[in-house]
Amino acid sequence: MSEAVAGSAASGSTVGDGGEQLSLKDKGNEFFKDGNFLKAAALYTQAIKLDPSNPTLYSNRAAAFLQLVKLNKALADAETTITLNPKWEKGYFRKGSVLEAMEQYDDALAAFHTALQYNPQSTEVSRKIKRISQLAKEKKLAQEVESMRSNVNMAKHLDALKSELSEKLGPKERWEDVFSFLVETMEAAVKSWHETSKLDPRVYFLLDKEKAQTDKYAPIVNIDKVLALKMYALYLVIFFQPINCFYYVFYVQKFFRGQLFSCY
């Protein structure tokens, strides 16, 4: 969805349009509204050549470049807008929008907060801040999960678990479901902890004994909600496979200590 371009402080140069005289900027705005962002950017560029100190023109071209996914050019124009008019919130808004597209959420939030300082009544900026805060949280969570997936020590544990499952339960098709269940449960537990920030002293997520004392690597997690969703799937695995339920409890306990899970 394209963002509105500024319509004030127009360049004085004009072009003809069916008898009407429109400024280059206004003509660019018309193309922008019609979704022709390339033509809009070209007209803003012409206007900038005639009026290089006009921050509105750079702001509008930044918006056009953003729609064209020319992010570096859009960011440069946003920075120029801020330089030409440091107290105009639109420059910071443009910068924040470009940084959002670049997935640089922390920097985007900083830009939007500055925009809000200059225009505290802006509901548009407030909505952006709320949205970017959520995106930043989701990105951090994704990075945590990916880090957990690629963590060398976790890989060591999972390889050992695979070997132990294979030794006790035999062919892979007899234990691969419980292995997948354990990995999904661990990841969901971390996700639940990040989303709720609620700590449950009964359950500890344990990947490495040396790191188990740190909040970063061994957060206390509330796993009740996770297990409520997962236990039915585990029940189906147990029901349809002739494997002693003890093994499932044992391997869950291998990664989670402080609470005993019973079979249903």
Backbone as numpy.savetxt, mean C-alpha at the origin, in Angstrom:
# Nx Ny Nz CAx CAy CAz Cx Cy Cz
-9.26 8.28 -12.10 -10.11 9.47 -12.10 -9.23 10.70 -12.10
-9.44 11.57 -13.08 -8.59 12.75 -13.20 -8.97 13.78 -12.16
-7.97 14.55 -11.73 -8.19 15.60 -10.75 -8.39 16.92 -11.47
-9.20 17.78 -10.88 -9.51 19.06 -11.50 -8.26 19.92 -11.61
-8.17 20.64 -12.71 -7.07 21.56 -12.89 -7.52 22.95 -12.51
-6.55 23.79 -12.16 -6.87 25.14 -11.74 -7.31 25.99 -12.91
-8.27 26.88 -12.66 -8.78 27.70 -13.75 -8.51 29.17 -13.61
-7.74 29.53 -12.59 -7.45 30.94 -12.39 -6.04 31.27 -12.85
-5.72 32.56 -12.83 -4.37 33.04 -13.19 -3.98 32.58 -14.58
-4.85 32.79 -15.53 -4.61 32.29 -16.88 -3.54 33.09 -17.59
-2.87 32.40 -18.52 -1.93 33.08 -19.39 -2.71 33.96 -20.35
-2.16 35.10 -20.75 -2.88 36.02 -21.62 -2.93 35.60 -23.06
-2.05 34.71 -23.49 -2.03 34.28 -24.88 -3.29 33.51 -25.19
-3.82 33.69 -26.41 -5.08 33.07 -26.76 -4.97 32.29 -28.05
-5.92 31.37 -28.22 -6.06 30.64 -29.47 -7.51 30.71 -29.88
-7.76 30.67 -31.18 -9.13 30.74 -31.65 -9.82 29.40 -31.58
-11.13 29.39 -31.30 -11.90 28.15 -31.23 -13.33 28.46 -31.65
-13.61 28.36 -32.96 -14.96 28.62 -33.43 -15.43 30.02 -33.13
-14.56 30.98 -33.20 -14.95 32.36 -32.94 -14.68 32.79 -31.52
-14.52 31.80 -30.58 -14.26 32.14 -29.19 -12.75 32.25 -28.98
-12.37 33.19 -28.16 -10.96 33.37 -27.84 -10.71 32.80 -26.44
-9.90 31.75 -26.38 -9.58 31.12 -25.10 -8.08 31.20 -24.87
-7.69 31.35 -23.61 -6.26 31.33 -23.29 -5.73 29.92 -23.52
-4.44 29.82 -23.70 -3.83 28.51 -23.86 -4.14 27.61 -22.67
-4.11 28.21 -21.50 -4.42 27.44 -20.29 -5.85 26.96 -20.30
-6.78 27.85 -20.61 -8.19 27.47 -20.63 -8.46 26.40 -21.68
-7.80 26.55 -22.83 -7.96 25.54 -23.87 -7.39 24.20 -23.39
-6.27 24.26 -22.70 -5.70 23.05 -22.12 -6.64 22.41 -21.12
-7.30 23.26 -20.33 -8.26 22.75 -19.35 -9.41 22.01 -20.03
-9.85 22.54 -21.17 -10.94 21.90 -21.91 -10.51 20.51 -22.37
-9.31 20.41 -22.91 -8.81 19.11 -23.35 -8.64 18.16 -22.16
-8.21 18.72 -21.03 -8.03 17.90 -19.83 -9.37 17.31 -19.40
-10.40 18.14 -19.36 -11.73 17.67 -18.96 -12.27 16.62 -19.92
-11.88 16.72 -21.18 -12.31 15.74 -22.19 -11.48 14.47 -22.17
-10.44 14.45 -21.32 -9.60 13.26 -21.22 -8.45 13.22 -22.20
-8.24 14.31 -22.95 -7.12 14.37 -23.89 -5.94 15.01 -23.17
-5.29 14.22 -22.32 -4.25 14.75 -21.45 -2.98 15.12 -22.20
-2.71 14.42 -23.28 -1.52 14.74 -24.07 -1.64 16.12 -24.71
-2.80 16.40 -25.29 -3.03 17.71 -25.89 -3.05 18.79 -24.82
-3.64 18.48 -23.68 -3.67 19.44 -22.58 -2.26 19.80 -22.14
-1.41 18.79 -21.98 -0.02 19.03 -21.56 0.72 19.88 -22.59
0.45 19.64 -23.87 1.11 20.41 -24.93 0.70 21.88 -24.86
-0.57 22.14 -24.60 -1.04 23.53 -24.50 -0.49 24.21 -23.26
-0.43 23.49 -22.14 0.17 24.07 -20.94 1.64 24.40 -21.18
2.32 23.56 -21.93 3.73 23.80 -22.25 3.88 25.08 -23.07
3.00 25.26 -24.04 3.03 26.50 -24.83 2.80 27.71 -23.94
1.87 27.60 -23.03 1.58 28.71 -22.12 2.76 29.01 -21.21
3.43 27.96 -20.75 4.59 28.14 -19.86 5.71 28.88 -20.57
5.90 28.61 -21.84 6.94 29.31 -22.60 6.68 30.82 -22.63
5.40 31.20 -22.62 5.04 32.61 -22.64 4.94 33.21 -21.25
4.73 32.37 -20.26 4.55 32.86 -18.89 5.22 31.88 -17.91
6.55 31.84 -17.89 7.28 30.82 -17.14 7.24 30.97 -15.63
6.65 32.05 -15.13 6.59 32.26 -13.68 5.19 32.00 -13.12
4.33 31.38 -13.90 2.95 31.15 -13.49 2.82 29.76 -12.86
2.64 29.67 -11.53 2.58 28.36 -10.87 1.38 27.53 -11.29
0.27 28.19 -11.66 -0.93 27.46 -12.07 -0.66 26.59 -13.30
0.13 27.12 -14.22 0.43 26.37 -15.44 1.22 25.09 -15.13
2.19 25.21 -14.24 2.97 24.02 -13.86 2.10 23.02 -13.09
1.22 23.55 -12.24 0.31 22.67 -11.50 -0.59 21.89 -12.45
-1.15 22.60 -13.43 -2.03 21.94 -14.39 -1.28 20.92 -15.24
-0.07 21.28 -15.65 0.69 20.34 -16.46 1.10 19.12 -15.64
1.37 19.35 -14.35 1.67 18.21 -13.47 0.49 17.24 -13.43
-0.72 17.80 -13.36 -1.92 16.96 -13.35 -2.04 16.17 -14.65
-1.74 16.82 -15.77 -1.81 16.14 -17.07 -0.75 15.05 -17.17
0.46 15.37 -16.75 1.54 14.37 -16.78 1.21 13.18 -15.88
0.57 13.46 -14.75 0.19 12.37 -13.85 -0.79 11.42 -14.54
-1.75 11.98 -15.25 -2.71 11.15 -15.97 -2.04 10.36 -17.09
-0.97 10.90 -17.64 -0.22 10.21 -18.69 0.82 9.25 -18.12
0.88 9.17 -16.78 1.83 8.33 -16.05 3.27 8.71 -16.38
3.49 9.99 -16.64 4.85 10.53 -16.78 5.22 11.11 -15.42
5.54 10.21 -14.50 5.60 10.58 -13.09 6.77 11.50 -12.77
7.92 11.27 -13.36 9.07 12.14 -13.08 8.81 13.57 -13.54
8.20 13.70 -14.72 7.87 15.04 -15.22 6.80 15.69 -14.35
5.84 14.89 -13.92 4.78 15.42 -13.06 5.36 15.90 -11.74
6.29 15.13 -11.17 6.90 15.52 -9.91 7.73 16.79 -10.07
8.44 16.91 -11.17 9.24 18.11 -11.42 8.35 19.35 -11.51
7.20 19.22 -12.18 6.28 20.35 -12.29 5.66 20.69 -10.94
5.38 19.67 -10.14 4.84 19.92 -8.80 5.85 20.68 -7.94
7.11 20.28 -8.03 8.16 20.96 -7.28 8.32 22.41 -7.75
8.21 22.63 -9.06 8.30 24.00 -9.59 7.13 24.83 -9.10
5.95 24.23 -9.04 4.77 24.92 -8.52 5.01 25.40 -7.10
5.59 24.52 -6.28 5.87 24.87 -4.88 6.92 25.98 -4.80
7.93 25.90 -5.64 8.98 26.92 -5.65 8.41 28.29 -6.00
7.53 28.33 -6.99 6.95 29.60 -7.44 5.93 30.16 -6.46
5.25 29.27 -5.73 4.25 29.73 -4.76 4.23 28.77 -3.58
5.15 28.96 -2.63 5.31 28.02 -1.51 4.11 27.94 -0.59
3.22 28.91 -0.62 2.08 28.93 0.29 0.78 28.46 -0.37
0.89 27.99 -1.59 -0.29 27.51 -2.31 -0.39 26.00 -2.11
-1.47 25.55 -1.50 -1.59 24.13 -1.17 -1.62 23.21 -2.39
-2.00 23.76 -3.54 -2.15 22.92 -4.73 -0.82 22.28 -5.16
0.29 23.00 -4.98 1.58 22.43 -5.34 1.89 21.19 -4.51
1.60 21.26 -3.21 1.83 20.12 -2.33 0.86 18.99 -2.64
-0.36 19.37 -3.02 -1.34 18.35 -3.40 -0.87 17.59 -4.64
-0.38 18.35 -5.63 0.14 17.70 -6.84 1.31 16.77 -6.49
2.20 17.27 -5.67 3.37 16.47 -5.28 2.93 15.20 -4.57
2.00 15.34 -3.65 1.50 14.17 -2.92 0.86 13.15 -3.84
0.10 13.63 -4.82 -0.57 12.72 -5.75 0.43 11.94 -6.60
1.49 12.62 -7.02 2.52 11.94 -7.82 3.26 10.91 -6.96
3.61 11.30 -5.75 4.31 10.37 -4.86 3.43 9.17 -4.51
2.14 9.41 -4.42 1.21 8.30 -4.21 1.29 7.31 -5.37
1.30 7.85 -6.59 1.40 6.99 -7.78 2.72 6.23 -7.80
3.76 6.84 -7.24 5.07 6.19 -7.16 5.16 5.20 -5.99
4.09 5.14 -5.20 4.03 4.29 -4.02 5.03 4.71 -2.95
5.38 5.99 -2.96 6.23 6.56 -1.91 5.31 7.20 -0.88
4.65 6.35 -0.11 3.53 6.79 0.70 3.92 7.72 1.85
5.06 7.49 2.47 5.48 8.36 3.57 5.72 9.78 3.08
6.42 9.91 1.95 6.66 11.24 1.38 5.36 11.87 0.89
4.47 11.04 0.36 3.17 11.56 -0.09 2.38 12.11 1.08
2.39 11.39 2.19 1.69 11.86 3.39 2.24 13.20 3.87
3.56 13.34 3.84 4.19 14.59 4.26 3.71 15.74 3.38
3.63 15.50 2.08 3.18 16.55 1.15 1.72 16.91 1.41
0.88 15.92 1.62 -0.54 16.19 1.87 -0.76 16.90 3.20
0.04 16.55 4.20 -0.08 17.24 5.49 0.31 18.71 5.35
1.32 18.99 4.53 1.69 20.38 4.28 0.57 21.11 3.56
-0.04 20.44 2.58 -1.17 21.04 1.87 -2.30 21.37 2.84
-2.53 20.47 3.80 -3.61 20.70 4.77 -3.29 21.87 5.69
-2.02 22.10 5.96 -1.64 23.25 6.79 -2.04 24.56 6.12
-1.89 24.61 4.80 -2.22 25.84 4.07 -3.71 25.93 3.73
-4.41 24.81 3.80 -5.85 24.82 3.55 -6.53 23.79 4.44
-6.70 24.12 5.73 -7.24 23.15 6.70 -8.67 22.71 6.39
-9.39 23.47 5.60 -10.78 23.14 5.29 -10.93 22.18 4.11
-9.83 21.80 3.50 -9.91 20.96 2.30 -10.30 19.53 2.64
-11.51 19.15 2.26 -11.95 17.77 2.47 -11.23 16.83 1.51
-10.84 17.35 0.35 -10.14 16.54 -0.64 -8.79 16.09 -0.10
-8.07 17.01 0.53 -6.77 16.67 1.10 -6.94 15.71 2.27
-7.96 15.94 3.09 -8.22 15.06 4.24 -8.51 13.64 3.78
-9.27 13.51 2.70 -9.56 12.18 2.16 -8.28 11.52 1.66
-7.42 12.32 1.03 -6.15 11.78 0.54 -5.30 11.25 1.69
-5.24 12.01 2.77 -4.43 11.60 3.92 -4.95 10.29 4.49
-6.25 10.17 4.59 -6.85 8.93 5.10 -6.53 7.75 4.19
-6.64 7.99 2.89 -6.39 6.92 1.92 -4.92 6.50 1.93
-4.02 7.49 1.91 -2.59 7.18 1.86 -2.13 6.49 3.14
-2.70 6.89 4.26 -2.35 6.24 5.53 -2.67 4.75 5.47
-3.82 4.41 4.89 -4.20 3.02 4.76 -3.28 2.29 3.78
-2.96 2.95 2.67 -2.07 2.34 1.69 -0.68 2.09 2.28
-0.20 3.06 3.08 1.11 2.91 3.71 1.11 1.72 4.67
0.01 1.58 5.40 -0.11 0.47 6.34 -0.12 -0.86 5.60
-0.86 -0.92 4.49 -0.94 -2.15 3.71 0.41 -2.50 3.08
1.12 -1.47 2.62 2.43 -1.71 2.01 3.40 -2.25 3.06
3.38 -1.66 4.24 4.26 -2.13 5.31 3.94 -3.57 5.67
2.64 -3.88 5.73 2.24 -5.24 6.04 2.72 -6.21 4.98
2.57 -5.82 3.71 3.01 -6.68 2.61 4.51 -6.92 2.69
5.26 -5.88 3.05 6.71 -6.02 3.18 7.07 -6.94 4.34
6.31 -6.84 5.44 6.56 -7.71 6.58 6.31 -9.17 6.21
5.21 -9.41 5.51 4.87 -10.78 5.11 5.92 -11.32 4.15
6.32 -10.47 3.19 7.34 -10.90 2.23 8.66 -11.17 2.92
8.99 -10.33 3.91 10.21 -10.54 4.67 10.14 -11.86 5.42
8.96 -12.13 5.96 8.77 -13.38 6.68 8.93 -14.57 5.73
8.38 -14.43 4.52 8.48 -15.51 3.53 9.94 -15.79 3.15
10.71 -14.71 3.00 12.07 -14.86 2.49 13.12 -14.97 3.60
12.67 -14.88 4.84 13.60 -14.94 5.96 14.35 -16.27 5.97
15.67 -16.20 6.01 16.48 -17.42 5.92 16.18 -18.36 7.07
16.04 -17.83 8.28 15.78 -18.67 9.43 14.43 -19.36 9.33
13.43 -18.63 8.80 12.13 -19.26 8.63 12.22 -20.38 7.60
12.96 -20.13 6.54 13.12 -21.17 5.52 13.74 -22.41 6.14
14.70 -22.19 7.04 15.34 -23.32 7.72 14.32 -24.10 8.53
13.46 -23.37 9.25 12.44 -24.02 10.06 11.46 -24.78 9.18
11.05 -24.16 8.09 10.06 -24.80 7.23 10.64 -26.02 6.54
11.91 -25.95 6.15 12.55 -27.12 5.55 12.61 -28.27 6.56
12.94 -27.91 7.80 13.00 -28.93 8.84 11.62 -29.53 9.09
10.61 -28.66 9.05 9.24 -29.13 9.25 8.82 -30.08 8.14
9.18 -29.72 6.91 8.86 -30.59 5.78 9.49 -31.97 5.96
10.75 -31.97 6.38 11.45 -33.25 6.57 10.78 -34.07 7.67
10.38 -33.39 8.74 9.76 -34.09 9.86 8.39 -34.63 9.48
7.65 -33.83 8.74 6.34 -34.28 8.27 6.49 -35.49 7.35
7.47 -35.41 6.47 7.70 -36.51 5.53 8.08 -37.78 6.26
8.91 -37.62 7.30 9.36 -38.78 8.06 8.22 -39.45 8.82
7.34 -38.62 9.40 6.28 -39.14 10.25 5.03 -39.55 9.46
4.75 -38.83 8.36 3.49 -39.04 7.67 3.62 -39.65 6.29
4.85 -39.76 5.80 5.03 -40.45 4.54 4.96 -39.55 3.32
4.27 -39.99 2.27 4.23 -39.25 1.00 3.74 -37.82 1.16
4.22 -36.95 0.27 3.89 -35.53 0.34 2.41 -35.26 0.33
1.65 -36.04 -0.47 0.22 -35.77 -0.57 -0.51 -35.98 0.75
0.13 -36.64 1.71 -0.49 -36.88 3.01 -0.24 -35.75 3.99
0.78 -34.91 3.73 1.08 -33.85 4.69 1.14 -32.46 4.10
1.04 -32.30 2.78 1.20 -30.97 2.19 0.08 -30.02 2.61
-1.13 -30.55 2.89 -2.23 -29.68 3.30 -1.99 -29.08 4.68
-1.50 -29.91 5.61 -1.24 -29.39 6.95 -0.07 -28.40 6.91
0.91 -28.64 6.06 2.03 -27.70 5.92 1.53 -26.35 5.42
0.69 -26.37 4.39 0.13 -25.12 3.86 -0.71 -24.42 4.92
-1.45 -25.20 5.69 -2.27 -24.63 6.76 -1.41 -23.89 7.77
-0.31 -24.50 8.17 0.57 -23.88 9.16 1.15 -22.57 8.64
1.63 -22.56 7.41 2.21 -21.35 6.83 1.16 -20.25 6.73
-0.02 -20.59 6.24 -1.10 -19.60 6.12 -1.51 -19.07 7.47
-1.57 -19.93 8.48 -1.96 -19.51 9.82 -0.94 -18.56 10.42
0.34 -18.86 10.22 1.38 -17.97 10.74 1.30 -16.59 10.09
1.12 -16.57 8.76 1.05 -15.30 8.06 -0.20 -14.53 8.46
-1.32 -15.24 8.60 -2.56 -14.58 8.99 -2.47 -14.04 10.41
-1.75 -14.75 11.28 -1.58 -14.28 12.65 -0.82 -12.97 12.69
0.26 -12.88 11.91 1.03 -11.64 11.84 0.18 -10.52 11.25
-0.59 -10.85 10.22 -1.46 -9.85 9.60 -2.49 -9.34 10.60
-3.08 -10.25 11.38 -4.07 -9.86 12.38 -3.44 -8.96 13.43
-2.22 -9.28 13.83 -1.54 -8.47 14.83 -1.28 -7.06 14.32
-0.84 -6.95 13.07 -0.56 -5.63 12.49 -1.84 -4.82 12.34
-2.94 -5.47 11.97 -4.18 -4.74 11.70 -4.88 -4.30 12.97
-4.84 -5.12 14.02 -5.59 -4.80 15.23 -4.74 -4.17 16.32
-3.44 -4.44 16.29 -2.51 -3.98 17.33 -2.92 -4.48 18.71
-3.72 -5.55 18.75 -4.14 -6.13 20.02 -3.21 -7.29 20.37
-2.76 -7.30 21.59 -1.81 -8.30 22.02 -2.50 -9.36 22.89
-2.20 -10.60 22.64 -2.75 -11.70 23.40 -1.59 -12.45 24.04
-1.44 -12.40 25.36 -0.28 -13.00 26.01 -0.27 -14.52 25.95
-1.34 -15.14 25.50 -1.38 -16.60 25.48 -0.64 -17.20 24.31
-0.52 -16.44 23.23 -0.01 -17.02 21.99 1.19 -16.24 21.49
2.28 -16.92 21.18 3.49 -16.29 20.68 3.84 -16.85 19.31
4.22 -15.93 18.43 4.65 -16.37 17.11 6.16 -16.56 17.16
6.61 -17.78 16.92 8.02 -18.11 17.13 8.66 -18.60 15.84
9.63 -17.85 15.36 10.37 -18.25 14.17 11.81 -18.64 14.50
12.40 -17.94 15.43 13.80 -18.16 15.74 14.01 -17.88 17.22
14.60 -18.79 17.93 14.74 -18.64 19.37 15.52 -17.39 19.74
16.55 -17.07 18.95 17.38 -15.91 19.26 16.62 -14.61 19.07
15.59 -14.63 18.20 14.84 -13.41 17.92 13.49 -13.40 18.63
13.23 -14.44 19.43 11.91 -14.60 20.02 11.59 -13.53 21.05
12.60 -12.84 21.57 12.36 -11.85 22.61 12.08 -10.46 22.06
12.19 -10.27 20.77 11.98 -8.95 20.20 10.59 -8.83 19.63
9.98 -7.66 19.79 8.63 -7.43 19.28 8.57 -7.57 17.77
9.67 -7.20 17.11 9.65 -7.21 15.65 9.57 -8.62 15.10
10.35 -9.54 15.70 10.42 -10.88 15.13 9.51 -11.88 15.86
9.10 -11.56 17.07 8.23 -12.47 17.79 7.10 -11.71 18.46
6.24 -11.04 17.70 5.13 -10.29 18.28 4.14 -11.23 18.95
3.56 -10.76 20.06 2.49 -11.51 20.69 1.24 -11.25 19.87
0.62 -12.28 19.38 -0.47 -12.07 18.45 -1.77 -12.65 18.98
-2.86 -12.04 18.59 -4.18 -12.55 18.89 -4.58 -13.48 17.75
-4.53 -14.75 18.01 -4.76 -15.71 16.93 -6.16 -16.30 16.95
-6.98 -15.94 17.98 -8.32 -16.52 18.08 -9.12 -16.32 16.82
-9.11 -15.07 16.30 -9.88 -14.78 15.10 -9.35 -15.55 13.91
-8.03 -15.67 13.83 -7.42 -16.41 12.73 -7.83 -17.87 12.77
-7.75 -18.46 13.96 -8.07 -19.88 14.07 -9.55 -20.15 13.83
-10.39 -19.19 14.20 -11.82 -19.37 13.95 -12.10 -19.58 12.47
-11.30 -18.92 11.63 -11.46 -19.07 10.18 -10.72 -20.29 9.66
-9.66 -20.70 10.34 -8.80 -21.75 9.82 -9.17 -23.15 10.32
-9.77 -23.24 11.53 -9.95 -24.55 12.13 -10.90 -25.44 11.33
-11.89 -24.81 10.68 -12.80 -25.61 9.87 -12.05 -26.26 8.71
-11.15 -25.48 8.10 -10.36 -26.04 7.01 -9.47 -27.16 7.53
-8.93 -26.99 8.71 -8.10 -28.03 9.31 -8.92 -29.28 9.60
-10.14 -29.06 10.07 -11.04 -30.18 10.35 -11.28 -31.01 9.09
-11.48 -30.32 7.98 -11.71 -31.03 6.72 -10.48 -31.84 6.32
-9.30 -31.25 6.53 -8.07 -31.97 6.20 -7.96 -33.24 7.04
-8.23 -33.10 8.35 -8.14 -34.25 9.25 -9.18 -35.30 8.89
-10.38 -34.84 8.60 -11.49 -35.75 8.33 -11.25 -36.59 7.08
-10.71 -35.95 6.06 -10.56 -36.63 4.78 -9.22 -37.35 4.62
-8.30 -37.17 5.55 -7.02 -37.86 5.44 -6.82 -38.74 6.68
-6.41 -39.98 6.50 -6.26 -40.93 7.61 -4.98 -40.70 8.39
-4.88 -39.52 9.00 -3.68 -39.18 9.76 -4.11 -38.86 11.19
-3.37 -39.34 12.15 -3.69 -39.10 13.54 -3.71 -37.60 13.83
-4.78 -37.14 14.49 -4.95 -35.72 14.79 -3.81 -35.19 15.66
-3.18 -36.06 16.41 -2.09 -35.63 17.29 -1.01 -34.89 16.52
-0.71 -35.33 15.32 0.35 -34.71 14.54 0.02 -33.27 14.20
-1.25 -32.98 13.93 -1.64 -31.61 13.59 -1.47 -30.70 14.80
-1.91 -31.20 15.97 -1.74 -30.42 17.19 -0.26 -30.21 17.47
0.52 -31.26 17.28 1.96 -31.18 17.55 2.63 -30.11 16.70
2.31 -30.05 15.42 3.00 -29.12 14.54 2.49 -27.70 14.70
1.23 -27.54 15.10 0.77 -26.20 15.44 1.50 -25.73 16.68
1.63 -26.63 17.68 2.34 -26.28 18.89 3.82 -25.99 18.62
4.35 -26.54 17.56 5.77 -26.33 17.21 6.03 -24.86 16.92
5.01 -24.15 16.41 5.18 -22.74 16.06 4.45 -21.79 17.01
3.44 -22.30 17.73 2.70 -21.44 18.64 2.74 -22.05 20.04
3.21 -21.29 21.01 3.28 -21.82 22.36 2.40 -20.97 23.27
1.89 -21.58 24.35 1.08 -20.83 25.30 -0.38 -21.22 25.26
-0.81 -22.00 24.27 -2.21 -22.39 24.20 -2.31 -23.71 23.46
-3.07 -24.65 23.99 -3.22 -25.95 23.36 -4.45 -25.95 22.48
-4.29 -26.38 21.25 -5.40 -26.47 20.32 -5.88 -27.92 20.28
-7.14 -28.14 20.49 -7.68 -29.50 20.45 -8.40 -29.74 19.15
-8.54 -31.00 18.77 -9.25 -31.35 17.55 -10.74 -31.41 17.84
-11.51 -31.15 16.81 -12.96 -31.16 16.96 -13.52 -32.45 16.43
